[in-house]
Amino acid sequence: MELQTIQNRIYEVRGQKVMLDFDLADLYEVETKVLNQAVKRNPNRFPERFMFRLKVKEWDKMRSQIVTASDQSKRNINATPFAFTEHGVTMLASVLRSDIAIRMNIAIVDAFISLKEFALNHKVIAEKIRELESKYDTQFKDIYDAINYLLQKDKLEIEQKERKRIGFDIKNT
């Protein structure tokens, strides 16, 4: 499976990168019900920091933003999806033991790692831009001040030449 396809199914909820149960079930090629049953049979492997159920408001907000989530016709409308953190997804490998699940789990972990690397690189680049801005802002300010001075000087010279002269004029005598 393409890394981008997996990354498109990683969402941010409560400040954490998560994948939803129905997306994982689709990737693992099992029904959502089967995935959730496997998780419920192993509750000690999935503490709150690995997996949590979305609140109704969170789910409504996500459903309005996610096209794939809006068509959950088979889903029990009284139950919101489970959200699995990176560690929860890793733990799924221990409860879903098919070859597909193992291969997909490796691909999903790679996708999480790739997102972390991207975020780190983005942070480093943003920091470098801030450093350059602070370094060159004073130099640019000096240049802008010099340009403004020259523009004002030219404007003053033009105004002086165009003003009406008073007093004795040698040229007209």
C-alpha positions in Angstrom: 0.0 0.0 0.0 1.2 3.5 -0.8 2.5 5.5 2.1 0.5 8.5 1.2 -2.7 6.5 1.3 -2.0 5.5 4.9 -0.9 9.0 5.9 -4.2 10.4 4.6 -5.9 8.2 7.2 -3.9 9.6 10.1 -5.8 12.4 11.9 -5.0 14.7 14.8 -7.4 14.3 17.8 -6.7 15.7 21.2 -3.2 16.7 20.1 -2.3 13.2 19.1 -1.9 11.5 15.7 -4.4 8.7 15.5 -6.1 6.3 13.1 -9.7 5.4 13.4 -11.0 1.8 13.8 -12.8 1.6 10.5 -9.8 2.9 8.5 -7.6 0.3 10.3 -10.1 -2.4 9.6 -10.1 -1.5 5.9 -6.3 -1.5 5.8 -6.2 -4.9 7.6 -8.9 -6.2 5.4 -11.2 -7.2 8.2 -14.6 -5.9 9.4 -14.6 -3.0 11.9 -16.6 -5.3 14.2 -13.9 -8.0 14.1 -11.2 -5.5 14.8 -13.1 -4.0 17.8 -13.9 -7.5 19.1 -10.2 -8.4 19.1 -9.4 -5.2 20.9 -12.1 -5.8 23.5 -10.9 -9.3 24.2 -7.5 -7.8 25.1 -8.3 -4.7 27.1 -5.0 -4.8 29.1 -3.1 -4.3 25.8 -4.9 -1.0 25.0 -4.7 1.5 27.8 -6.2 5.0 27.3 -2.9 6.4 25.9 -3.0 3.7 23.2 -6.6 3.8 22.3 -9.7 5.9 23.2 -13.2 6.3 22.0 -14.0 9.6 20.2 -16.5 11.9 21.9 -19.7 12.7 20.0 -18.6 16.3 19.3 -15.1 15.1 18.0 -16.8 12.5 15.8 -19.3 15.0 14.4 -16.6 17.4 13.6 -14.4 14.8 11.9 -17.3 13.4 10.0 -18.1 16.8 8.5 -14.4 17.1 7.4 -13.6 13.5 6.3 -15.3 12.2 3.2 -14.7 8.5 4.0 -16.0 8.9 7.5 -19.3 10.4 6.3 -20.4 7.1 4.8 -20.6 4.9 7.9 -24.0 3.4 7.1 -23.3 0.1 8.8 -21.9 1.7 11.9 -23.9 1.8 15.1 -24.9 5.5 15.4 -24.8 5.3 19.2 -21.1 4.3 19.2 -18.4 6.6 18.1 -15.2 5.1 16.6 -12.1 4.1 18.5 -9.0 6.2 17.8 -5.7 4.3 18.0 -2.4 6.2 18.6 0.8 5.0 17.0 1.4 2.7 20.0 -2.1 1.4 19.8 -1.6 0.6 16.1 1.6 -1.2 17.0 -0.2 -3.2 19.7 -2.9 -4.3 17.2 -0.2 -6.5 15.6 -0.3 -8.6 18.7 -4.0 -9.2 18.5 -4.5 -9.4 14.7 -2.1 -12.1 13.5 -2.8 -12.5 9.8 0.0 -11.9 7.3 -1.9 -9.0 5.9 -2.2 -7.4 9.4 1.6 -7.8 10.0 2.5 -6.3 6.6 0.0 -3.5 7.0 1.2 -2.8 10.5 4.7 -2.3 9.3 3.5 0.1 6.6 1.4 2.0 9.1 4.3 2.4 11.5 6.5 3.6 8.6 3.8 6.2 7.8 3.8 7.5 11.4 7.6 7.7 11.4 7.5 9.5 8.0 5.1 12.1 9.5 7.3 12.6 12.5 10.4 13.1 10.3 8.4 15.6 8.1 7.3 17.5 11.2 10.9 17.6 12.5 12.2 18.9 9.2 9.4 21.5 9.0 10.3 22.7 12.5 14.0 22.9 11.6 13.3 24.9 8.4 10.9 27.2 10.2 13.5 27.9 12.8 16.2 28.7 10.2 13.8 31.1 8.5 13.2 32.9 11.8 16.9 33.1 12.3 17.4 34.6 8.9 14.6 37.1 9.4 16.0 38.3 12.7 19.5 38.6 11.2 18.5 40.4 8.1 15.6 42.5 9.4 17.9 45.1 10.8 19.8 45.3 7.6 16.6 45.6 5.6 15.3 48.3 8.0 18.5 50.3 7.3 18.0 49.9 3.6 14.4 51.0 3.8 15.3 54.0 5.9 18.0 55.0 3.3 15.5 54.6 0.4 12.9 56.6 2.2 15.4 59.4 3.0 16.4 59.5 -0.7 12.8 59.6 -1.8 12.1 62.4 0.6 15.2 64.3 -0.4 14.2 64.1 -4.1 10.7 65.2 -3.2 12.1 68.2 -1.2 14.4 69.3 -4.1 11.4 69.1 -6.5 9.3 71.2 -4.2 12.1 73.8 -3.8 12.4 74.1 -7.6 8.7 74.4 -8.2 7.9 77.0 -5.6 7.2 80.6 -6.6 10.2 82.8 -6.1 9.8 86.2 -4.5 12.2 89.1 -4.6 14.4 90.6 -7.3 15.0 88.4 -10.4 18.2 89.1 -12.4 17.0 87.2 -15.5 14.0 89.4 -16.2 15.9 92.8 -16.1 
